[in-house]
């Protein structure tokens, strides 16, 4: 996120790190990276460093009450630990608490997760990985999908139809009266009214693609967002980070972030796994991503919100999302 969360003190985070991990921090530095959760670098007196994530448990893409969000996030972190322990060394798993848990409560609405700190750099969403790294990422995903048996019974199921779509449909049916959640409510309503026909066509096209994709094969364990922003380069090694959406789904949930139909990357995936890549499933997941982001952003603007760096970023992204929905629906 671009701005620190309201209502959270760094002293509270430091206290949680001390209680649950025995970590005596001397400095917490906020990182304005990613979009969804909040991140800090923690340091101690001896020069050690850790990567700290504070996750909102309710609302947002989790679309759930805090208790449900806690259960989902705990299952995700348990899954990545199990995958790392099964030999997937590229899986950036959290450090367990003193009593062996993958994460800890910060308060009723938030959880804190502690990760090793790696010297290196992740890319940016929308970057184009070099071909060598794309092939390496495909090989990693083939190994991940092949490890399904390790977590099949405990990992969350990630439905192809995102939870945000019913709310987006409600918003499309409620464009004739003012929205009053905050400063961006009325501009968002007017924007959606201008693009309503295109978004509705995108929703209809997604339904057709999802029905076709469902017949493409069994679900596997997927990362969910293996785009360049979640590929960390550390020396000569690549790691996959940000596993909070890990879960059972079609493999194209991951592959849609890597390459296009008929590519050498997908030929390699088929060679490694014996499974052909479904064009319908690729198209469904690409369109799903844009519709889900639009639905989540519209939900923010229909509800109570402030004018800050986070909402400004969401607002600025609306035209791209609508353009992409039109493009992918075609």
NORHU-V659007 format. One record per pair of residues at least 24 apart in sequence whose C-alpha atoms are under 6 Angstrom apart, sorted by the first residue. I is the first residue (numbers start at 1). J is the second residue. D is the distance in Angstrom with one decimal. If there is no record, write none. Layout:
# NORHU-V659007
I/J/D
I/J/D
This chain:
# NORHU-V659007
1/32/5.5
1/33/5.7
1/34/5.5
1/35/4.5
1/36/5.9
1/38/5.7
2/32/4.6
2/309/5.8
2/310/5.6
3/309/6.0
20/97/5.3
20/98/5.8
21/97/4.9
21/98/5.4
49/117/5.9
50/115/6.0
50/116/5.2
50/117/4.6
51/115/5.0
51/117/5.3
52/113/5.9
52/114/4.8
53/112/5.7
53/113/5.1
54/111/5.6
54/112/4.6
55/110/5.5
55/111/5.3
56/110/4.7
57/109/5.5
57/110/5.3
66/109/5.6
76/244/5.5
76/246/5.7
77/102/5.9
90/239/4.4
90/240/5.9
91/240/5.4
92/241/5.3
119/234/5.9
120/233/5.4
120/234/4.3
121/232/5.5
121/233/5.5
122/229/5.6
122/231/5.4
122/232/4.1
123/228/4.9
123/229/4.4
124/228/5.7
124/229/4.1
125/228/5.6
125/229/4.7
127/228/6.0
135/265/5.7
145/220/5.4
145/221/5.4
148/220/5.5
148/221/5.0
155/247/5.4
156/247/4.9
157/247/5.4
157/248/4.6
158/247/5.6
158/248/5.7
158/249/5.6
164/292/5.8
164/295/5.2
164/296/6.0
168/295/4.9
181/302/5.2
181/303/4.5
181/304/4.3
182/304/5.5
182/305/5.2
184/301/5.8
185/301/4.9
185/302/5.7
198/326/6.0
202/325/5.9
202/329/5.2
205/329/5.9
206/284/5.9
209/280/5.7
209/284/5.2
210/284/5.7
213/280/5.4
213/281/4.4
219/248/5.8
219/249/4.6
219/250/4.6
220/248/5.3
220/249/5.6
220/250/6.0
221/247/5.5
221/248/4.5
222/246/5.6
222/247/5.4
222/248/5.9
224/253/6.0
224/254/5.5
227/257/5.3
252/281/5.9
252/282/5.4
253/285/5.8
256/282/5.3
287/328/5.6
290/321/5.7
290/325/6.0
